[in-house]
Amino acid sequence: MKFSIDEKIFQTFSGLTIGLIVVNGMENQGNSELVMTSIREIENRVRSNFTLETLAQNPKILCWKNAYAKFGGEAKKNRSSIENLCLGTLNGRETRHINKLVDCYNLVSLTHLVPAGAEDLDKMKGSITLTFAGENELPVLLLGEKEPHPPRKGEVIYKDEIGAICRRWNWREADRTKITEETKNCILVLEGLPPTTKEEIEKATEELGKLIEKNCGGQIRTEVLDGNKMEIEI
């Protein structure tokens, strides 16, 4: 099994860096009070540093708005995962406990203002690619939706041999590969577009790897991909 990034993605989105974490044999049941306490602290920091107006113009949020615009994402309907997290915080909602792994990556995502996500490797088939959707992508049921819909041609998606596992880059993940308390093996991504640097993604990836190891155990492997290294064996 490989994880790869289509070269055309780098041609369109210059400066992209993807931090990867592969986790095997973790225990994802239960809750970490320390992680949830840390999330509340970061939420307070977000409320102190931003308003709804200033958040929209923050370079780490704006870069994703601009990226989405390049493949037809709708500004009010399709927001990056990090913008959604921050908007929820600014609107008075607390980031809810999902499971330990998701809590860990939400904490690091909010701390570094970068999108993050994860997929269950045991629910996938074949290799994973970050690419542009083609004309005949299969319908995919997304988290929170009742009916499956196919990705639109040209939108950025993560996909395996079955179909899309995350639509419109980091907008919404597929129900099929979601992380649950029963997940043992998974892959996580941290995504950076300029002005986020490769060094920032490396730091966030290392931080998240250590957080997962502390709270979920398992074997942890980290990698960082960019235009010079576009694929790895998982």
C-alpha positions as CSV (number, residue, x, y, z in Angstrom):
1,M,0.0,0.0,0.0
2,K,1.3,3.5,-0.9
3,F,0.3,7.0,-0.1
4,S,1.0,9.4,-3.0
5,I,0.3,12.9,-4.1
6,D,-0.5,13.6,-7.8
7,E,2.2,15.7,-9.4
8,K,-0.5,18.0,-10.8
9,I,-1.5,18.9,-7.2
10,F,1.9,20.4,-6.7
11,Q,1.8,22.2,-10.1
12,T,-1.5,23.9,-9.0
13,F,-0.7,24.4,-5.3
14,S,2.9,25.5,-5.0
15,G,4.5,25.1,-1.6
16,L,2.2,22.3,-0.4
17,T,3.5,20.2,2.4
18,I,1.8,17.1,3.9
19,G,2.7,15.6,7.2
20,L,1.8,11.9,7.5
21,I,1.5,9.7,10.6
22,V,0.9,6.0,10.3
23,V,-0.3,4.3,13.4
24,N,-0.5,0.6,14.0
25,G,-1.9,-1.3,16.9
26,M,-3.3,1.6,18.9
27,E,-6.0,1.5,21.6
28,N,-8.6,4.2,20.9
29,Q,-11.2,3.6,23.5
30,G,-11.9,5.9,26.4
31,N,-11.2,9.6,26.9
32,S,-8.2,11.7,27.8
33,E,-9.1,14.5,30.2
34,L,-5.7,16.1,29.6
35,V,-6.3,16.4,25.9
36,M,-9.8,17.8,26.3
37,T,-8.5,20.3,28.9
38,S,-5.8,21.4,26.4
39,I,-8.4,21.8,23.7
40,R,-10.4,24.1,25.9
41,E,-7.3,26.2,26.6
42,I,-6.6,26.5,22.8
43,E,-10.2,27.4,22.2
44,N,-9.9,30.3,24.7
45,R,-6.7,31.4,22.8
46,V,-8.6,31.4,19.5
47,R,-11.4,33.5,21.0
48,S,-8.8,35.9,22.4
49,N,-6.9,36.2,19.1
50,F,-9.7,36.3,16.5
51,T,-13.1,37.6,15.6
52,L,-15.1,36.2,12.8
53,E,-13.9,39.0,10.6
54,T,-10.2,38.7,11.4
55,L,-10.3,34.9,11.2
56,A,-11.5,35.1,7.6
57,Q,-8.4,37.2,6.7
58,N,-5.8,35.3,8.6
59,P,-3.2,34.0,6.1
60,K,-3.5,30.4,7.4
61,I,-7.2,30.4,6.8
62,L,-7.2,32.5,3.6
63,C,-4.8,30.2,1.8
64,W,-7.4,27.4,2.0
65,K,-10.2,29.7,0.8
66,N,-8.0,30.5,-2.2
67,A,-7.2,26.8,-2.8
68,Y,-10.8,25.8,-2.7
69,A,-11.7,28.6,-5.1
70,K,-9.3,27.0,-7.7
71,F,-11.3,23.8,-7.9
72,G,-14.8,25.3,-7.5
73,G,-15.4,25.1,-3.8
74,E,-18.2,27.3,-2.6
75,A,-17.0,29.8,0.1
76,K,-20.0,29.5,2.4
77,K,-20.7,25.8,1.9
78,N,-17.3,24.2,1.6
79,R,-14.9,25.4,4.3
80,S,-11.6,23.8,5.2
81,S,-11.6,21.7,8.3
82,I,-9.5,24.2,10.3
83,E,-11.8,27.1,9.4
84,N,-14.8,25.0,10.5
85,L,-13.1,24.2,13.8
86,C,-12.3,27.9,14.5
87,L,-15.7,29.1,13.4
88,G,-17.3,26.7,15.9
89,T,-15.1,28.0,18.6
90,L,-15.8,31.7,17.8
91,N,-19.5,30.9,17.7
92,G,-19.4,29.6,21.2
93,R,-19.4,25.9,20.5
94,E,-16.9,23.6,22.3
95,T,-15.1,21.0,20.2
96,R,-16.8,17.8,21.3
97,H,-15.1,14.6,22.3
98,I,-15.2,12.1,19.4
99,N,-12.5,9.5,20.4
100,K,-8.9,9.8,21.6
101,L,-7.3,9.9,18.2
102,V,-9.6,12.5,16.8
103,D,-9.3,14.6,19.9
104,C,-5.5,14.5,19.5
105,Y,-5.5,15.8,16.0
106,N,-8.2,18.4,16.7
107,L,-5.9,19.8,19.4
108,V,-2.9,20.0,17.1
109,S,-4.9,21.3,14.3
110,L,-6.2,24.2,16.5
111,T,-2.8,24.8,18.0
112,H,-1.0,25.2,14.6
113,L,-4.0,26.4,12.5
114,V,-3.6,23.6,10.0
115,P,-6.1,21.1,8.6
116,A,-5.8,17.6,10.0
117,G,-7.7,14.4,9.4
118,A,-7.4,10.6,9.7
119,E,-8.7,7.4,8.0
120,D,-9.0,3.8,9.2
121,L,-6.5,1.8,7.2
122,D,-8.4,-1.5,7.7
123,K,-11.4,0.0,6.0
124,M,-9.5,0.9,2.8
125,K,-8.6,-1.0,-0.3
126,G,-5.3,-0.4,-2.1
127,S,-3.2,2.7,-2.2
128,I,-4.2,6.2,-1.2
129,T,-3.8,9.2,-3.5
130,L,-4.3,12.9,-3.2
131,T,-5.5,14.0,-6.6
132,F,-8.1,15.8,-8.7
133,A,-11.4,14.0,-9.2
134,G,-12.1,12.6,-12.6
135,E,-15.3,12.5,-14.6
136,N,-16.7,9.2,-13.3
137,E,-15.9,9.1,-9.6
138,L,-18.3,6.8,-7.7
139,P,-20.8,8.3,-5.2
140,V,-19.5,8.6,-1.6
141,L,-21.4,8.9,1.6
142,L,-19.9,11.6,3.7
143,L,-20.0,12.0,7.4
144,G,-23.3,13.7,8.4
145,E,-25.0,13.1,5.1
146,K,-27.9,10.8,4.3
147,E,-27.2,10.1,0.6
148,P,-24.0,9.4,-1.3
149,H,-22.9,11.9,-4.0
150,P,-20.0,11.7,-6.5
151,P,-17.2,14.2,-6.3
152,R,-17.3,16.9,-8.9
153,K,-14.8,16.7,-11.7
154,G,-11.7,18.7,-10.8
155,E,-12.2,18.9,-7.1
156,V,-9.3,17.8,-4.9
157,I,-9.9,14.4,-3.2
158,Y,-8.2,11.7,-1.3
159,K,-9.2,8.3,-2.7
160,D,-8.4,4.6,-2.6
161,E,-9.3,1.9,-5.1
162,I,-12.9,1.9,-4.0
163,G,-13.4,5.7,-4.2
164,A,-13.1,9.0,-2.5
165,I,-12.3,9.0,1.3
166,C,-12.3,12.8,1.7
167,R,-14.0,15.4,-0.6
168,R,-12.9,18.9,-1.5
169,W,-9.5,18.3,0.0
170,N,-10.2,18.5,3.8
171,W,-13.8,19.6,3.8
172,R,-15.6,16.4,4.8
173,E,-14.5,12.8,5.2
174,A,-16.2,9.6,4.0
175,D,-18.3,7.6,6.5
176,R,-16.7,4.4,5.2
177,T,-13.2,5.1,6.5
178,K,-14.0,7.1,9.6
179,I,-12.1,6.7,12.9
180,T,-13.9,4.9,15.7
181,E,-13.0,3.6,19.1
182,E,-12.4,0.2,17.4
183,T,-9.8,1.6,15.0
184,K,-6.4,-0.1,15.4
185,N,-4.5,1.1,12.4
186,C,-4.8,4.5,10.7
187,I,-3.2,7.2,8.7
188,L,-3.3,10.9,9.6
189,V,-2.5,14.0,7.5
190,L,-1.5,17.5,8.5
191,E,-1.7,19.9,5.5
192,G,0.2,23.1,4.9
193,L,0.0,25.7,2.2
194,P,2.0,28.9,2.3
195,P,2.5,30.8,4.5
196,T,2.7,27.6,6.6
197,T,6.2,26.3,6.1
198,K,7.6,22.8,5.8
199,E,9.3,23.3,9.2
200,E,5.9,24.1,10.8
201,I,4.4,21.0,9.4
202,E,7.4,18.9,10.6
203,K,6.9,20.3,14.1
204,A,3.2,19.7,14.2
205,T,3.6,16.2,12.8
206,E,6.2,15.3,15.4
207,E,4.0,16.8,18.1
208,L,0.9,14.9,17.0
209,G,2.9,11.6,16.8
210,K,4.0,12.0,20.4
211,L,0.5,12.9,21.5
212,I,-0.9,9.8,19.9
213,E,1.8,7.6,21.3
214,K,1.1,8.9,24.8
215,N,-2.7,8.6,24.6
216,C,-3.3,5.7,22.2
217,G,-0.1,3.7,22.2
218,G,0.8,1.7,19.1
219,Q,3.7,2.0,16.7
220,I,4.1,5.5,15.3
221,R,5.8,6.4,12.0
222,T,6.0,10.0,10.7
223,E,6.8,11.4,7.3
224,V,6.6,14.7,5.5
225,L,5.9,14.9,1.8
226,D,6.4,17.8,-0.6
227,G,7.3,18.4,-4.2
228,N,10.6,16.6,-3.8
229,K,9.0,13.5,-2.1
230,M,5.6,12.7,-3.4
231,E,4.9,9.1,-2.2
232,I,5.8,6.6,0.5
233,E,5.1,2.9,1.2
234,I,2.7,2.5,4.1
